């Protein structure tokens, strides 16, 4: 990923947070990734780690229309994904979605604390203020269906290195960085 892309993503996220009155804590920990696929406009996400504790973590994320967070799961992490601004579309699977695999037609997930049957792999939208609770082992992908989207995540302890399992084996959690201009910020992967 080019440093210029990281700098642009950082500035766009800051501007969106400012427009919507989201104040970041001092020295937030930025995590901007193209998942190692070198296509940030289509496969990318801007994240800020707000709290990283042994028992829980909190993240704030920013995405733009057309950016897709690839299908993945966690073996340990339980998480609430919250649409804070805009509209967020998700796809969920109760097990690894593999061609030809027989999966249940629906799975039950809490949306705003109420169990809801969602169709396996079918997109469904969360409007601003809504949240979905994902248990470990639920495969998920998501993307903004509004021009911009602010997404919250509150979860049990986060382990980006050992508890992110992507469907696409070519995905790397953190990007390689090509230095084409000075850094506006340093990413968590650079510390």
Phi, psi and omega per residue, in radians:
X1 nan 2.370 3.131
X2 -1.329 2.515 3.091
X3 -1.018 -0.620 3.121
X4 -1.080 -0.619 3.067
X5 -1.160 -0.722 3.111
X6 -1.094 -0.815 3.137
X7 -1.067 -0.728 3.125
X8 -1.142 -0.780 3.122
X9 -1.051 -0.739 3.110
X10 -1.036 -0.841 -3.105
X11 -1.158 -0.701 3.109
X12 -1.112 -0.753 3.124
X13 -1.109 -0.814 3.123
X14 -1.014 -0.746 -3.138
X15 -1.119 -0.748 3.123
X16 -1.128 -0.787 3.110
X17 -1.034 -0.726 3.130
X18 -1.104 -0.779 3.130
X19 -1.059 -0.538 -3.075
X20 -1.825 0.223 3.029
X21 1.081 0.649 3.017
X22 -1.663 1.920 3.137
X23 -1.605 2.223 3.140
X24 -1.515 2.688 3.087
X25 -1.229 2.892 3.073
X26 -1.068 2.430 3.091
X27 0.883 0.986 3.113
X28 -1.136 2.701 -3.116
X29 -1.698 1.800 -3.067
X30 -1.451 2.496 3.138
X31 -2.468 1.794 -3.111
X32 -2.042 2.158 -2.999
X33 -2.400 2.557 2.952
X34 -1.882 0.228 3.130
X35 1.020 0.434 3.128
X36 1.273 0.188 -3.062
X37 -1.756 -0.051 3.051
X38 1.010 0.690 3.097
X39 -2.542 1.046 -3.047
X40 -0.973 -0.670 -3.140
X41 -1.077 -0.418 -3.112
X42 -1.975 -0.497 -3.117
X43 -2.316 1.346 -3.085
X44 -2.750 2.853 -3.137
X45 -2.747 2.496 3.048
X46 -1.888 2.173 -3.100
X47 -2.210 2.623 3.013
X48 -2.262 2.153 3.084
X49 -1.427 1.970 -3.123
X50 -1.587 -0.635 3.116
X51 -2.547 2.294 3.081
X52 -2.314 1.655 -3.102
X53 -2.032 2.846 3.119
X54 -1.049 -0.530 -3.077
X55 -1.683 -0.458 -3.036
X56 -2.722 2.899 3.007
X57 -2.543 2.833 3.079
X58 -2.416 2.355 3.106
X59 -2.254 2.676 2.967
X60 -2.089 2.319 -3.091
X61 -2.194 2.707 3.119
X62 -2.332 2.291 3.073
X63 -2.416 2.758 3.110
X64 -2.041 2.716 3.097
X65 -0.899 2.353 -3.139
X66 1.691 -0.250 3.113
X67 -1.598 2.225 -3.067
X68 -2.016 2.290 3.005
X69 -1.645 1.999 -2.972
X70 -1.078 2.747 -3.112
X71 -1.045 2.242 -3.128
X72 -2.727 3.017 3.080
X73 -2.545 3.019 3.086
X74 -2.310 2.397 3.121
X75 -1.409 -0.505 -3.047
X76 -2.001 -0.583 -2.950
X77 -1.419 2.212 2.931
X78 -1.727 2.351 -3.054
X79 -2.486 2.573 2.918
X80 -1.779 2.213 3.020
X81 -1.822 2.157 -3.014
X82 -2.127 2.197 3.030
X83 -1.436 1.969 -3.101
X84 -1.595 -0.686 3.140
X85 -2.508 2.382 3.108
X86 1.588 -2.620 3.105
X87 -2.369 2.330 -3.118
X88 -2.055 2.254 3.096
X89 -1.868 2.371 -3.135
X90 -2.157 2.748 2.950
X91 -2.269 2.362 -3.081
X92 -2.246 2.580 3.073
X93 -2.381 2.432 -3.127
X94 -1.320 -0.266 3.112
X95 -2.625 3.049 -3.091
X96 -0.991 2.122 -3.139
X97 -1.390 1.809 -3.120
X98 -2.071 2.430 3.126
X99 -0.894 2.275 3.093
X100 1.478 -0.170 -3.136
X101 -1.300 2.450 3.097
X102 -1.582 2.029 3.121
X103 -2.077 2.684 3.057
X104 -0.986 2.588 -3.109
X105 -1.173 -0.502 -3.129
X106 -2.408 2.831 2.956
X107 -2.409 2.648 -3.116
X108 -1.724 2.193 3.087
X109 -2.347 2.531 3.059
X110 -1.271 2.162 2.994
X111 -2.022 2.075 -3.039
X112 0.965 0.612 3.071
X113 1.457 -0.035 -3.111
X114 -1.959 2.197 3.127
X115 -1.051 2.291 -3.135
X116 -2.305 2.389 3.054
X117 -1.462 2.081 3.071
X118 -1.972 2.575 -3.136
X119 -1.305 2.295 -3.129
X120 -0.979 2.153 3.080
X121 1.318 -0.101 -3.118
X122 -1.510 2.348 3.110
X123 -1.115 2.440 2.979
X124 -2.449 2.570 -3.017
X125 -1.785 2.462 2.969
X126 -1.876 2.092 3.045
X127 -1.345 2.926 3.134
X128 -0.948 2.332 3.129
X129 1.677 -0.223 -3.102
X130 -1.626 2.693 -3.140
X131 -2.429 2.655 3.041
X132 -2.164 2.441 3.131
X133 -1.794 2.173 -3.113
X134 -1.972 2.172 3.105
X135 -1.459 2.756 3.054
X136 -0.953 2.450 3.115
X137 1.624 -0.208 3.065
X138 -1.413 2.111 3.104
X139 -1.378 2.430 -3.073
X140 -2.617 2.618 3.010
X141 -2.418 2.671 3.121
X142 -2.654 2.809 -3.121
X143 -2.842 2.569 3.078
X144 -1.213 2.429 2.978
X145 -1.962 0.190 2.949
X146 -1.950 2.952 -3.121
X147 -1.019 -0.688 3.092
X148 -2.399 2.724 3.140
X149 -2.577 2.309 2.977
X150 -1.822 2.225 -3.032
X151 -2.134 2.353 3.049
X152 -1.816 2.673 2.993
X153 -2.428 2.219 2.994
X154 -2.146 2.255 -3.037
X155 -2.627 2.994 2.927
X156 -1.194 3.112 -3.039
X157 -0.817 2.439 -3.084
X158 -1.811 2.372 3.068
X159 -2.403 1.547 -3.085
X160 -1.084 -0.482 -3.077
X161 -1.444 -0.543 -3.007
X162 -2.130 -0.071 -3.076
X163 -2.270 0.498 2.982
X164 -2.057 2.046 -3.126
X165 -2.111 1.912 -3.078
X166 -1.643 2.536 3.082
X167 -1.106 -0.724 3.128
X168 -1.450 2.015 -3.090
X169 -1.204 -0.208 3.136
X170 -1.434 -0.115 -3.077
X171 -1.350 2.377 2.972
X172 -2.010 2.390 -3.054
X173 -1.117 -0.650 -3.115
X174 -1.995 2.509 -3.090
X175 -1.408 2.682 2.832
X176 -1.339 2.614 -3.064
X177 -2.092 2.229 3.037
X178 -1.756 2.041 -3.065
X179 -1.404 1.701 3.111
X180 -1.932 -0.058 3.026
X181 -2.837 2.884 3.139
X182 -1.092 2.596 -3.112
X183 -1.327 2.269 3.006
X184 -1.355 -0.563 3.115
X185 -2.559 2.878 2.986
X186 -1.874 2.497 -3.109
X187 -1.539 2.830 3.123
X188 -1.019 -0.570 -3.140
X189 -1.262 -0.173 -3.128
X190 -1.723 -0.055 -3.084
X191 -1.654 nan nan
